[in-house]
C-alpha cells in the first residue's frame, strides 16, 4: 500500500510540474478570433495599427468565415517584444497557423501586413490558400529618399529607429 501512496504522490508532483512548465505558447501578436466558418481568414494590420482597422471588413466576413485578427507586439497597447523583427513576425505567424491547425487560410494584409502576407506566401507556400495585399509599400525608406537603392536584406534600422524615437505627438 505504501508503494501506491508514493507512486500517487509522484504522479501528483509530475502533473504539477507539467502544468507549470506546459503553459501555452506566446506569440509576438495578439489574436482576436471571431466567426466559425470552415474557411479561415487571417487579417494583419499595417505598421503601428491595431487589428481594429479590420473591424468593418471582419464584420462582413465573420458570418461565413473564421476570422483571426492580429495586432502585432509594440503596437496599439500590445506589449513590445525585445529585438522584434519582420522575419521573426513572419516565422511566428507561420508557427501560429501550424500550431492552431488553421488549414489553408486566406491571409489579408495591409501595408506592413501585406508585406508579411507576401513573405509568408513566399517562404511557407504550403500554408496559405491565397493572399490579399492592400496598399503595401515595398520599401519604407524609399518614401523619404528618392535616391534609395534596393538591395537584398536592406538594413532599415535607421528608419525604424527614427520612427520609434518619435513621441506620440510627433508620430
N, C-alpha and C positions, 0 to 999 in steps of 0.2 A: 504494500500500500504506500510505503514511504517513497518508492521509486516513482509511482504515479504522481504523487504530490510534487516531487522535484521536477518531473517531466512537465507537469502542468504549469508550474511556476516559470520554468524555462521558456515554455511556449508563450506565456503572457509577456515576458520580458522581450522575446523576439518580436512579437506582434507590436509592442510599444515602440521598439527601435525602428521597425519597418514603417510605422505610422509617422514617426518624427522625421525620418530621412526620406520617406517616399512621398514628399509633398509634391503638388502639381507643379509642372514646369512653368516658368515665367517667360514671357516674350517681350521684345522691346516695343510693344504697342499694346493698346487696349482694344478689345473687340466687343462690339455690340451685335448680338445675333438676334435676328427677327425673321418672321415668316417660317414656313415649313414645307416648301415645295421640294420636289426631288432634285431639281437643278439648283446649284448654288451660285451665288454671285458674291465676289469679294470686292468691296469698294475701298480704294486707297486715296486719301486726300492729298492735296499739294503741300508744299513747304509751309510750315508754320500754321497749318489749318487743322481743325478738328474734323472728325468724321461727320459732324453735324452738317457740313456743307453738302452732304449727300441726302439729307432728310427728305426733301421733296421727291427725289429720284427713288429712294428706298421705299417710300410710301406707295409709289406706283407699282413696284416690283414685288414687294413682300407678300402680296396676295397669292402669287403663283410660284415664288422662288424662296429659298432660304438665303437670307442676306447676312453677310458678315461685313460690318463696317469698322474699319480700323482708324485709330488715332495713334500716330507714332510718338514714341518717347521723346520728351522735351518740348512737345507742342501742346497747346490748349490745356494746360494743367496736368498733363501726364508727366510723371517723374522722369527727369532726364536720365539718360544712360551714359555711363562713363565710356569714353572712346567710341561713341556711336559712329557708324559708317554706313554708307549706302549699301555696300556689299554685305555687311552683316544683316541689315534690314532685309535685303533680298533673300539671304540664306534663311533667316528666321521665319519669314513669311512662307517660304517653301516648306520649312520644317513644320510649321503650324498646319499647313494643308495636309501634309502626310500624317502628323500626329492625330489630327481630328478626323482623318479618313474622309476628307472632302473630295469627292470624285469629280474630276474634270470641271472645275468651276470656271465660270466666266470671270475674268479679272478686269475690273474697270478702274482706271487711274487717271487722276487729274494732275497735270503739271509734274511735280516730283513723283507722284503716284503713278503717272503714266510711264515715267522712266523706269520705275520699279516693275510695273507690269511687263514692259518690254524686256527688261533684264531677266525676269523670271521665265518668260516665254523662250528667251534665247538659251538660258543656262539649265532650265528644267522643262524642256518641251513636252515631257510626258504628263505634266501636272495640269495645265490649263487647256480647256477645250477651245477657248478663244480669248482675245484681249480686246479691250476698247480703250483707246488713248484719247483723252480730252485735253486739248490745249497744252501739250507738253513742250517744253523747251529743251532742246538737246544739250545746250551748254549755257549755264547761268553766267559765266564770265564773259561770254560773247556779247551780252547785253550792254555792258559798260565799256568794252574795249573793241573798237572796230578793227583793230589790227590783230586781234586774237588769232592764234594759230592752233588748230586742233592737233592733238597727238594722243596716242593710246595712254590710258591711265593718267590723264592730266591731273595735276595737283590743284585742287580747288580750295585748299586750306585758307588762302588769303581772303577769298570771297566769303567763305563760311565764317572765318574769324571776324571780319568786319561786320557781318550781319549779326552775329551773336554778341558782339561787343556793344551794339546799339541798345539804348534804353527803349522801353515800350513806346514812348512818345516818338522817338526818332524812327523806329521801325514802322 
